[in-house]
Amino acid sequence: PVLVVDFGAQYAQLIARRVREAQVYSEVVPHTTGAADLLAREPAAIILSGGPSSVYADGAPALDRELLEAGVPVFGMCYGFQAMAQALGGTVSHTGSREYGKTDADISGVDSTLFSGQPTRQTVWMSHGDSVTVAPDGMAVTASTPGTPVAAFEDDERHLYGVQWHPEVLHSEQGQRVLENFLRKGAGIAPDWTASNVVEGLVETVREAVGEDRVLCALSGGVDSSVAAALVQRAVGDQLTCVFVDHGLLREGEAEQVEQDFVEATGVDLVVVDAREQFLAALAGVTDPEQKRKIIGAQFIRVFEQAARDVVKDRGDEQHPVKWLVQGTLYPDVVESGGGEGAANIKSHHNVGGLPDDLQFKLIEPLRTLFKDEVRQVGLELGVPETIVWRQPFPGPGLGIRIIGEVTADRLDLLRRADAIAREELTRAGLDRDIWQCPVVLLADVRSVGVQGDGRTYGHPVVLRPVASEDAMTADWARVPYDVLAVISTRITNEVDEVNRVVLDVTSKPPGTIEWE
Ligand code: XMP
């Protein structure tokens, strides 16, 4: 792999993603990993990320010179660039000239591997207080900016490269090409991380792990669990059974999408459990968001465990009890939980409804090395229908946490129709891939006065919450064109009785979460 050493900023994951976009496999490792351990993994290259520290501050993450002398190609970015300079005997100083945001880099001076084939001036994105003032011996200075004379350096012989800016952010206009030049020309790595290779490798891994055992998967209809299921199905065929719990908190057409489209495309063995009444009964009278989540999670587990027992009984194959549970854990979850192994690290809301610790299954997480966009590519490669592959995220507790107030069958029905209209119009406007997701929220205990036809109405508002995001950790409210909003508003108020007002949520995250509960 290409190892991205994380010096403690939010950039390392993004760098790993960009490397993968260049079709090279990469992983994030903490900066506390020793040089010997890093090298033991036989990396094809090492990238040193940015970070918040100053290289000569007390306790600043150190860079072991040994790493730069092992013959492995290294690319330092921002803090990584400065750490490299310092480790190799250059000078990093607090010059008092800080650069934040966009600036122009001049790369006209010398031949360069990183910048070959690029314009001699390029906009780059900077964020630094310290600067490299003297490049280490043997390093050619290859770029400068108005505030930073030594803004990039390289030594082709030792395969060492560095830039002061952040090539991984989109504001650095040539960033991806700089990175690709490093990977291809600087490190000589072939682009072979492709969807079909990934599928092949993962199928093999799952097959080896599972052997003859029986596997169970809780299918939610979301991208991750669907692709994980399709992958395991490809690997072990009908040793896999999927359980889809219809808790009645789904959106329009969702259950059908899973029951028909998904099964048809993948051939998985699917058990659908209709638990709608059970969930509604459990939610009766409950308005507190956390309590709703807990109830939904607990019901889910109950239904799922029963289904698991039934599967074994129905298959009449006592030789092969269910040993494995498929989870759609993704790489960002793994990185955020410290890269450790096992169930304990999975954030509870990525366990469908929060499965309990004492569940007697081993976990199989075929997607744990993948980013979301890669999961989608793998899904397409496996023939998972596009309607599922490009689905926007939908929370496990479903519409239950989009009704502010008590959840009832009537309210669910009303919200389902409003949501279907919003989705339909956003799709029609071609906005599905610009918008991360657009929750539609019913303010069930709020009423306002309206006028419709010739009469006064006294109905409920629904809230449109379109957001743009890369990973749901932060989000901005999406600037959906007014015309599209107008159509959605008109249609919802016309077609959904009891809704007489549509409002737009213009809060980013933070401070607002994406969901309302
Ligand atoms: P928030 O509301 O925390 O949501 O900004 C971040 C993302 O997570 C989704 N979400 C959930 N997904 N189970 C899930 O599988 C949950 O309980 C859950 N709660 C929130 C939300 O839709 C958004 O994409």
Boltz pocket constraint, residues with backbone or C-beta under 6 A from the ligand:
constraints:
  - pocket:
      binder: B
      contacts: [[A, 349], [A, 350], [A, 393], [A, 394], [A, 395], [A, 396], [A, 397], [A, 437], [A, 472], [A, 473], [A, 509], [A, 512], [A, 513], [A, 514], [A, 515], [A, 516]]
      max_distance: 6.0
